């Protein structure tokens, strides 16, 4: 778990906690950047498979009421 800032276009730099999910039996890695100031909403997600292929998603705006 690590504190990092992620740039969300509409909000600017958002403080996040980076969580890495992996296991010894799997080569796949899932990384989540959770924003504690927004109820731990995931603002960034990255999946890396055993071949090194990467899929990444990034929030562009956060709208809470």
PDB file of N, CA, C and O in Angstrom:
ATOM      1  N   UNK A   1       0.848  -1.178   0.000  1.00  0.00           N
ATOM      2  CA  UNK A   1       0.000   0.000   0.000  1.00  0.00           C
ATOM      3  C   UNK A   1       0.889   1.234   0.000  1.00  0.00           C
ATOM      4  O   UNK A   1       1.798   1.351   0.821  1.00  0.00           O
ATOM      5  N   UNK A   2       0.625   2.153  -0.922  1.00  0.00           N
ATOM      6  CA  UNK A   2       1.464   3.333  -1.090  1.00  0.00           C
ATOM      7  C   UNK A   2       0.610   4.541  -1.445  1.00  0.00           C
ATOM      8  O   UNK A   2      -0.330   4.412  -2.229  1.00  0.00           O
ATOM      9  N   UNK A   3       0.909   5.703  -0.893  1.00  0.00           N
ATOM     10  CA  UNK A   3       0.190   6.924  -1.242  1.00  0.00           C
ATOM     11  C   UNK A   3       0.813   7.525  -2.490  1.00  0.00           C
ATOM     12  O   UNK A   3       2.025   7.728  -2.559  1.00  0.00           O
ATOM     13  N   UNK A   4      -0.039   7.809  -3.485  1.00  0.00           N
ATOM     14  CA  UNK A   4       0.397   8.430  -4.733  1.00  0.00           C
ATOM     15  C   UNK A   4      -0.672   9.418  -5.172  1.00  0.00           C
ATOM     16  O   UNK A   4      -1.790   9.400  -4.659  1.00  0.00           O
ATOM     17  N   UNK A   5      -0.328  10.279  -6.118  1.00  0.00           N
ATOM     18  CA  UNK A   5      -1.296  11.200  -6.692  1.00  0.00           C
ATOM     19  C   UNK A   5      -1.556  10.794  -8.132  1.00  0.00           C
ATOM     20  O   UNK A   5      -0.627  10.500  -8.884  1.00  0.00           O
ATOM     21  N   UNK A   6      -2.838  10.781  -8.512  1.00  0.00           N
ATOM     22  CA  UNK A   6      -3.256  10.444  -9.867  1.00  0.00           C
ATOM     23  C   UNK A   6      -3.944  11.675 -10.446  1.00  0.00           C
ATOM     24  O   UNK A   6      -4.778  12.295  -9.787  1.00  0.00           O
ATOM     25  N   UNK A   7      -3.591  12.024 -11.676  1.00  0.00           N
ATOM     26  CA  UNK A   7      -4.196  13.185 -12.326  1.00  0.00           C
ATOM     27  C   UNK A   7      -5.527  12.777 -12.953  1.00  0.00           C
ATOM     28  O   UNK A   7      -5.563  12.017 -13.921  1.00  0.00           O
ATOM     29  N   UNK A   8      -6.615  13.289 -12.392  1.00  0.00           N
ATOM     30  CA  UNK A   8      -7.950  13.101 -12.935  1.00  0.00           C
ATOM     31  C   UNK A   8      -8.308  14.430 -13.598  1.00  0.00           C
ATOM     32  O   UNK A   8      -8.391  15.454 -12.920  1.00  0.00           O
ATOM     33  N   UNK A   9      -8.519  14.423 -14.909  1.00  0.00           N
ATOM     34  CA  UNK A   9      -8.674  15.667 -15.682  1.00  0.00           C
ATOM     35  C   UNK A   9      -9.542  16.721 -15.004  1.00  0.00           C
ATOM     36  O   UNK A   9      -9.110  17.863 -14.851  1.00  0.00           O
ATOM     37  N   UNK A  10     -10.742  16.365 -14.600  1.00  0.00           N
ATOM     38  CA  UNK A  10     -11.682  17.344 -14.049  1.00  0.00           C
ATOM     39  C   UNK A  10     -11.317  17.806 -12.631  1.00  0.00           C
ATOM     40  O   UNK A  10     -11.680  18.914 -12.237  1.00  0.00           O
ATOM     41  N   UNK A  11     -10.607  16.976 -11.863  1.00  0.00           N
ATOM     42  CA  UNK A  11     -10.280  17.301 -10.473  1.00  0.00           C
ATOM     43  C   UNK A  11      -8.819  17.693 -10.269  1.00  0.00           C
ATOM     44  O   UNK A  11      -8.488  18.306  -9.254  1.00  0.00           O
ATOM     45  N   UNK A  12      -7.967  17.365 -11.181  1.00  0.00           N
ATOM     46  CA  UNK A  12      -6.531  17.587 -10.987  1.00  0.00           C
ATOM     47  C   UNK A  12      -5.927  16.412 -10.229  1.00  0.00           C
ATOM     48  O   UNK A  12      -6.394  15.279 -10.351  1.00  0.00           O
ATOM     49  N   UNK A  13      -4.896  16.686  -9.453  1.00  0.00           N
ATOM     50  CA  UNK A  13      -4.200  15.629  -8.711  1.00  0.00           C
ATOM     51  C   UNK A  13      -5.071  15.133  -7.554  1.00  0.00           C
ATOM     52  O   UNK A  13      -5.482  15.912  -6.694  1.00  0.00           O
ATOM     53  N   UNK A  14      -5.343  13.833  -7.548  1.00  0.00           N
ATOM     54  CA  UNK A  14      -6.169  13.211  -6.506  1.00  0.00           C
ATOM     55  C   UNK A  14      -5.278  12.277  -5.693  1.00  0.00           C
ATOM     56  O   UNK A  14      -4.559  11.447  -6.250  1.00  0.00           O
ATOM     57  N   UNK A  15      -5.333  12.423  -4.367  1.00  0.00           N
ATOM     58  CA  UNK A  15      -4.559  11.553  -3.475  1.00  0.00           C
ATOM     59  C   UNK A  15      -5.150  10.150  -3.517  1.00  0.00           C
ATOM     60  O   UNK A  15      -6.364   9.974  -3.411  1.00  0.00           O
ATOM     61  N   UNK A  16      -4.286   9.156  -3.672  1.00  0.00           N
ATOM     62  CA  UNK A  16      -4.752   7.772  -3.745  1.00  0.00           C
ATOM     63  C   UNK A  16      -3.875   6.846  -2.921  1.00  0.00           C
ATOM     64  O   UNK A  16      -2.742   7.173  -2.570  1.00  0.00           O
ATOM     65  N   UNK A  17      -4.429   5.691  -2.627  1.00  0.00           N
ATOM     66  CA  UNK A  17      -3.675   4.591  -2.039  1.00  0.00           C
ATOM     67  C   UNK A  17      -3.525   3.542  -3.133  1.00  0.00           C
ATOM     68  O   UNK A  17      -4.524   3.089  -3.693  1.00  0.00           O
ATOM     69  N   UNK A  18      -2.309   3.155  -3.442  1.00  0.00           N
ATOM     70  CA  UNK A  18      -2.059   2.154  -4.476  1.00  0.00           C
ATOM     71  C   UNK A  18      -2.016   0.777  -3.831  1.00  0.00           C
ATOM     72  O   UNK A  18      -1.259   0.537  -2.891  1.00  0.00           O
ATOM     73  N   UNK A  19      -2.845  -0.123  -4.354  1.00  0.00           N
ATOM     74  CA  UNK A  19      -2.918  -1.489  -3.857  1.00  0.00           C
ATOM     75  C   UNK A  19      -2.534  -2.414  -5.006  1.00  0.00           C
ATOM     76  O   UNK A  19      -3.051  -2.278  -6.115  1.00  0.00           O
ATOM     77  N   UNK A  20      -1.628  -3.355  -4.743  1.00  0.00           N
ATOM     78  CA  UNK A  20      -1.188  -4.313  -5.757  1.00  0.00           C
ATOM     79  C   UNK A  20      -1.673  -5.695  -5.350  1.00  0.00           C
ATOM     80  O   UNK A  20      -1.409  -6.157  -4.240  1.00  0.00           O
ATOM     81  N   UNK A  21      -2.383  -6.349  -6.258  1.00  0.00           N
ATOM     82  CA  UNK A  21      -2.905  -7.689  -6.016  1.00  0.00           C
ATOM     83  C   UNK A  21      -2.161  -8.666  -6.923  1.00  0.00           C
ATOM     84  O   UNK A  21      -2.207  -8.553  -8.148  1.00  0.00           O
ATOM     85  N   UNK A  22      -1.490  -9.603  -6.317  1.00  0.00           N
ATOM     86  CA  UNK A  22      -0.787 -10.638  -7.088  1.00  0.00           C
ATOM     87  C   UNK A  22      -0.626 -11.844  -6.175  1.00  0.00           C
ATOM     88  O   UNK A  22      -0.807 -11.753  -4.961  1.00  0.00           O
ATOM     89  N   UNK A  23      -0.289 -12.953  -6.771  1.00  0.00           N
ATOM     90  CA  UNK A  23      -0.101 -14.167  -5.986  1.00  0.00           C
ATOM     91  C   UNK A  23       1.067 -14.960  -6.533  1.00  0.00           C
ATOM     92  O   UNK A  23       1.453 -14.791  -7.689  1.00  0.00           O
ATOM     93  N   UNK A  24       1.619 -15.805  -5.723  1.00  0.00           N
ATOM     94  CA  UNK A  24       2.778 -16.588  -6.142  1.00  0.00           C
ATOM     95  C   UNK A  24       2.424 -17.601  -7.216  1.00  0.00           C
ATOM     96  O   UNK A  24       3.289 -17.992  -8.000  1.00  0.00           O
ATOM     97  N   UNK A  25       1.156 -18.039  -7.268  1.00  0.00           N
ATOM     98  CA  UNK A  25       0.760 -19.031  -8.256  1.00  0.00           C
ATOM     99  C   UNK A  25       0.339 -18.411  -9.591  1.00  0.00           C
ATOM    100  O   UNK A  25       0.159 -19.134 -10.571  1.00  0.00           O
ATOM    101  N   UNK A  26       0.179 -17.080  -9.645  1.00  0.00           N
ATOM    102  CA  UNK A  26      -0.230 -16.391 -10.867  1.00  0.00           C
ATOM    103  C   UNK A  26       0.798 -15.333 -11.238  1.00  0.00           C
ATOM    104  O   UNK A  26       1.369 -14.677 -10.367  1.00  0.00           O
ATOM    105  N   UNK A  27       1.030 -15.173 -12.530  1.00  0.00           N
ATOM    106  CA  UNK A  27       1.949 -14.137 -12.993  1.00  0.00           C
ATOM    107  C   UNK A  27       1.199 -12.829 -13.254  1.00  0.00           C
ATOM    108  O   UNK A  27       1.825 -11.790 -13.462  1.00  0.00           O
ATOM    109  N   UNK A  28      -0.142 -12.871 -13.245  1.00  0.00           N
ATOM    110  CA  UNK A  28      -0.938 -11.673 -13.493  1.00  0.00           C
ATOM    111  C   UNK A  28      -0.866 -10.730 -12.293  1.00  0.00           C
ATOM    112  O   UNK A  28      -0.772 -11.168 -11.146  1.00  0.00           O
ATOM    113  N   UNK A  29      -0.912  -9.425 -12.581  1.00  0.00           N
ATOM    114  CA  UNK A  29      -0.869  -8.414 -11.522  1.00  0.00           C
ATOM    115  C   UNK A  29      -2.014  -7.436 -11.748  1.00  0.00           C
ATOM    116  O   UNK A  29      -2.240  -6.986 -12.871  1.00  0.00           O
ATOM    117  N   UNK A  30      -2.731  -7.110 -10.687  1.00  0.00           N
ATOM    118  CA  UNK A  30      -3.777  -6.095 -10.726  1.00  0.00           C
ATOM    119  C   UNK A  30      -3.366  -4.984  -9.764  1.00  0.00           C
ATOM    120  O   UNK A  30      -3.062  -5.236  -8.598  1.00  0.00           O
ATOM    121  N   UNK A  31      -3.362  -3.751 -10.272  1.00  0.00           N
ATOM    122  CA  UNK A  31      -3.045  -2.594  -9.436  1.00  0.00           C
ATOM    123  C   UNK A  31      -4.263  -1.680  -9.413  1.00  0.00           C
ATOM    124  O   UNK A  31      -4.864  -1.413 -10.453  1.00  0.00           O
ATOM    125  N   UNK A  32      -4.624  -1.203  -8.228  1.00  0.00           N
ATOM    126  CA  UNK A  32      -5.747  -0.289  -8.056  1.00  0.00           C
ATOM    127  C   UNK A  32      -5.273   0.949  -7.317  1.00  0.00           C
ATOM    128  O   UNK A  32      -4.520   0.851  -6.349  1.00  0.00           O
ATOM    129  N   UNK A  33      -5.714   2.108  -7.772  1.00  0.00           N
ATOM    130  CA  UNK A  33      -5.442   3.367  -7.098  1.00  0.00           C
ATOM    131  C   UNK A  33      -6.775   3.836  -6.530  1.00  0.00           C
ATOM    132  O   UNK A  33      -7.664   4.229  -7.285  1.00  0.00           O
ATOM    133  N   UNK A  34      -6.924   3.800  -5.205  1.00  0.00           N
ATOM    134  CA  UNK A  34      -8.177   4.114  -4.518  1.00  0.00           C
ATOM    135  C   UNK A  34      -8.087   5.499  -3.881  1.00  0.00           C
ATOM    136  O   UNK A  34      -7.093   5.823  -3.232  1.00  0.00           O
ATOM    137  N   UNK A  35      -9.128   6.315  -4.067  1.00  0.00           N
ATOM    138  CA  UNK A  35      -9.135   7.693  -3.565  1.00  0.00           C
ATOM    139  C   UNK A  35      -9.875   7.786  -2.235  1.00  0.00           C
ATOM    140  O   UNK A  35     -11.106   7.772  -2.225  1.00  0.00           O
ATOM    141  N   UNK A  36      -9.159   7.881  -1.104  1.00  0.00           N
ATOM    142  CA  UNK A  36      -9.824   7.939   0.200  1.00  0.00           C
ATOM    143  C   UNK A  36     -10.729   9.158   0.374  1.00  0.00           C
ATOM    144  O   UNK A  36     -11.703   9.092   1.124  1.00  0.00           O
ATOM    145  N   UNK A  37     -10.428  10.267  -0.301  1.00  0.00           N
ATOM    146  CA  UNK A  37     -11.267  11.463  -0.185  1.00  0.00           C
ATOM    147  C   UNK A  37     -12.579  11.328  -0.951  1.00  0.00           C
ATOM    148  O   UNK A  37     -13.465  12.172  -0.817  1.00  0.00           O
ATOM    149  N   UNK A  38     -12.707  10.276  -1.750  1.00  0.00           N
ATOM    150  CA  UNK A  38     -13.913   9.997  -2.524  1.00  0.00           C
ATOM    151  C   UNK A  38     -14.417   8.586  -2.229  1.00  0.00           C
ATOM    152  O   UNK A  38     -14.726   7.818  -3.140  1.00  0.00           O
ATOM    153  N   UNK A  39     -14.494   8.260  -0.932  1.00  0.00           N
ATOM    154  CA  UNK A  39     -15.006   6.967  -0.450  1.00  0.00           C
ATOM    155  C   UNK A  39     -14.269   5.774  -1.071  1.00  0.00           C
ATOM    156  O   UNK A  39     -14.874   4.741  -1.358  1.00  0.00           O
ATOM    157  N   UNK A  40     -12.988   5.927  -1.270  1.00  0.00           N
ATOM    158  CA  UNK A  40     -12.119   4.873  -1.816  1.00  0.00           C
ATOM    159  C   UNK A  40     -12.550   4.417  -3.211  1.00  0.00           C
ATOM    160  O   UNK A  40     -12.388   3.252  -3.574  1.00  0.00           O
ATOM    161  N   UNK A  41     -13.092   5.336  -3.971  1.00  0.00           N
ATOM    162  CA  UNK A  41     -13.436   5.068  -5.358  1.00  0.00           C
ATOM    163  C   UNK A  41     -12.159   4.739  -6.132  1.00  0.00           C
ATOM    164  O   UNK A  41     -11.165   5.451  -5.993  1.00  0.00           O
ATOM    165  N   UNK A  42     -12.162   3.680  -6.943  1.00  0.00           N
ATOM    166  CA  UNK A  42     -10.975   3.404  -7.759  1.00  0.00           C
ATOM    167  C   UNK A  42     -10.903   4.418  -8.904  1.00  0.00           C
ATOM    168  O   UNK A  42     -11.816   4.488  -9.726  1.00  0.00           O
ATOM    169  N   UNK A  43      -9.826   5.200  -8.963  1.00  0.00           N
ATOM    170  CA  UNK A  43      -9.678   6.205 -10.018  1.00  0.00           C
ATOM    171  C   UNK A  43      -8.720   5.743 -11.111  1.00  0.00           C
ATOM    172  O   UNK A  43      -8.637   6.352 -12.178  1.00  0.00           O
ATOM    173  N   UNK A  44      -7.999   4.660 -10.831  1.00  0.00           N
ATOM    174  CA  UNK A  44      -7.103   4.092 -11.833  1.00  0.00           C
ATOM    175  C   UNK A  44      -6.994   2.594 -11.572  1.00  0.00           C
ATOM    176  O   UNK A  44      -6.952   2.151 -10.424  1.00  0.00           O
ATOM    177  N   UNK A  45      -6.950   1.820 -12.661  1.00  0.00           N
ATOM    178  CA  UNK A  45      -6.794   0.372 -12.550  1.00  0.00           C
ATOM    179  C   UNK A  45      -5.861  -0.081 -13.658  1.00  0.00           C
ATOM    180  O   UNK A  45      -5.936   0.405 -14.786  1.00  0.00           O
ATOM    181  N   UNK A  46      -4.981  -1.015 -13.327  1.00  0.00           N
ATOM    182  CA  UNK A  46      -4.051  -1.557 -14.311  1.00  0.00           C
ATOM    183  C   UNK A  46      -3.968  -3.069 -14.140  1.00  0.00           C
ATOM    184  O   UNK A  46      -3.817  -3.577 -13.029  1.00  0.00           O
ATOM    185  N   UNK A  47      -4.070  -3.772 -15.258  1.00  0.00           N
ATOM    186  CA  UNK A  47      -3.947  -5.230 -15.272  1.00  0.00           C
ATOM    187  C   UNK A  47      -2.763  -5.585 -16.160  1.00  0.00           C
ATOM    188  O   UNK A  47      -2.689  -5.137 -17.304  1.00  0.00           O
ATOM    189  N   UNK A  48      -1.843  -6.381 -15.645  1.00  0.00           N
ATOM    190  CA  UNK A  48      -0.694  -6.860 -16.409  1.00  0.00           C
ATOM    191  C   UNK A  48      -0.747  -8.378 -16.411  1.00  0.00           C
ATOM    192  O   UNK A  48      -0.767  -9.007 -15.353  1.00  0.00           O
ATOM    193  N   UNK A  49      -0.769  -8.976 -17.620  1.00  0.00           N
ATOM    194  CA  UNK A  49      -0.838 -10.438 -17.680  1.00  0.00           C
ATOM    195  C   UNK A  49       0.562 -11.043 -17.741  1.00  0.00           C
ATOM    196  O   UNK A  49       1.561 -10.323 -17.748  1.00  0.00           O
ATOM    197  N   UNK A  50       0.621 -12.358 -17.785  1.00  0.00           N
ATOM    198  CA  UNK A  50       1.903 -13.069 -17.728  1.00  0.00           C
ATOM    199  C   UNK A  50       2.780 -12.803 -18.948  1.00  0.00           C
ATOM    200  O   UNK A  50       3.990 -13.021 -18.888  1.00  0.00           O
ATOM    201  N   UNK A  51       2.192 -12.335 -20.061  1.00  0.00           N
ATOM    202  CA  UNK A  51       2.974 -11.994 -21.253  1.00  0.00           C
ATOM    203  C   UNK A  51       3.514 -10.565 -21.203  1.00  0.00           C
ATOM    204  O   UNK A  51       4.277 -10.153 -22.077  1.00  0.00           O
ATOM    205  N   UNK A  52       3.115  -9.812 -20.176  1.00  0.00           N
ATOM    206  CA  UNK A  52       3.541  -8.423 -20.054  1.00  0.00           C
ATOM    207  C   UNK A  52       2.593  -7.438 -20.718  1.00  0.00           C
ATOM    208  O   UNK A  52       2.867  -6.238 -20.743  1.00  0.00           O
ATOM    209  N   UNK A  53       1.461  -7.937 -21.267  1.00  0.00           N
ATOM    210  CA  UNK A  53       0.458  -7.050 -21.853  1.00  0.00           C
ATOM    211  C   UNK A  53      -0.213  -6.260 -20.728  1.00  0.00           C
ATOM    212  O   UNK A  53      -0.494  -6.805 -19.660  1.00  0.00           O
ATOM    213  N   UNK A  54      -0.466  -4.973 -20.976  1.00  0.00           N
ATOM    214  CA  UNK A  54      -1.032  -4.093 -19.947  1.00  0.00           C
ATOM    215  C   UNK A  54      -2.337  -3.484 -20.447  1.00  0.00           C
ATOM    216  O   UNK A  54      -2.424  -3.000 -21.576  1.00  0.00           O
ATOM    217  N   UNK A  55      -3.353  -3.517 -19.581  1.00  0.00           N
ATOM    218  CA  UNK A  55      -4.610  -2.813 -19.815  1.00  0.00           C
ATOM    219  C   UNK A  55      -4.765  -1.830 -18.662  1.00  0.00           C
ATOM    220  O   UNK A  55      -4.664  -2.210 -17.495  1.00  0.00           O
ATOM    221  N   UNK A  56      -5.012  -0.558 -18.995  1.00  0.00           N
ATOM    222  CA  UNK A  56      -5.113   0.465 -17.952  1.00  0.00           C
ATOM    223  C   UNK A  56      -6.356   1.311 -18.178  1.00  0.00           C
ATOM    224  O   UNK A  56      -6.686   1.660 -19.311  1.00  0.00           O
ATOM    225  N   UNK A  57      -7.044   1.636 -17.082  1.00  0.00           N
ATOM    226  CA  UNK A  57      -8.192   2.514 -17.128  1.00  0.00           C
ATOM    227  C   UNK A  57      -7.961   3.658 -16.149  1.00  0.00           C
ATOM    228  O   UNK A  57      -7.404   3.458 -15.070  1.00  0.00           O
ATOM    229  N   UNK A  58      -8.395   4.863 -16.533  1.00  0.00           N
ATOM    230  CA  UNK A  58      -8.182   6.049 -15.714  1.00  0.00           C
ATOM    231  C   UNK A  58      -9.451   6.886 -15.733  1.00  0.00           C
ATOM    232  O   UNK A  58     -10.004   7.167 -16.796  1.00  0.00           O
ATOM    233  N   UNK A  59      -9.909   7.282 -14.550  1.00  0.00           N
ATOM    234  CA  UNK A  59     -11.085   8.156 -14.451  1.00  0.00           C
ATOM    235  C   UNK A  59     -10.746   9.536 -15.016  1.00  0.00           C
ATOM    236  O   UNK A  59      -9.626  10.025 -14.867  1.00  0.00           O
ATOM    237  N   UNK A  60     -11.731  10.149 -15.665  1.00  0.00           N
ATOM    238  CA  UNK A  60     -11.532  11.505 -16.191  1.00  0.00           C
ATOM    239  C   UNK A  60     -12.273  12.538 -15.365  1.00  0.00           C
ATOM    240  O   UNK A  60     -11.952  13.726 -15.411  1.00  0.00           O
ATOM    241  N   UNK A  61     -13.274  12.083 -14.604  1.00  0.00           N
ATOM    242  CA  UNK A  61     -14.016  12.993 -13.729  1.00  0.00           C
ATOM    243  C   UNK A  61     -14.606  12.194 -12.563  1.00  0.00           C
ATOM    244  O   UNK A  61     -14.858  10.995 -12.684  1.00  0.00           O
ATOM    245  N   UNK A  62     -14.820  12.867 -11.449  1.00  0.00           N
ATOM    246  CA  UNK A  62     -15.456  12.261 -10.280  1.00  0.00           C
ATOM    247  C   UNK A  62     -16.623  13.144  -9.906  1.00  0.00           C
ATOM    248  O   UNK A  62     -16.449  14.350  -9.727  1.00  0.00           O
ATOM    249  N   UNK A  63     -17.811  12.575  -9.784  1.00  0.00           N
ATOM    250  CA  UNK A  63     -19.016  13.334  -9.464  1.00  0.00           C
ATOM    251  C   UNK A  63     -19.709  12.683  -8.284  1.00  0.00           C
ATOM    252  O   UNK A  63     -20.357  11.647  -8.433  1.00  0.00           O
ATOM    253  N   UNK A  64     -19.573  13.296  -7.091  1.00  0.00           N
ATOM    254  CA  UNK A  64     -20.207  12.786  -5.874  1.00  0.00           C
ATOM    255  C   UNK A  64     -21.250  13.779  -5.398  1.00  0.00           C
ATOM    256  O   UNK A  64     -21.046  14.991  -5.472  1.00  0.00           O
ATOM    257  N   UNK A  65     -22.366  13.261  -4.910  1.00  0.00           N
ATOM    258  CA  UNK A  65     -23.418  14.145  -4.360  1.00  0.00           C
ATOM    259  C   UNK A  65     -23.616  13.863  -2.906  1.00  0.00           C
ATOM    260  O   UNK A  65     -24.453  14.497  -2.262  1.00  0.00           O
TER     261      UNK A  65
END
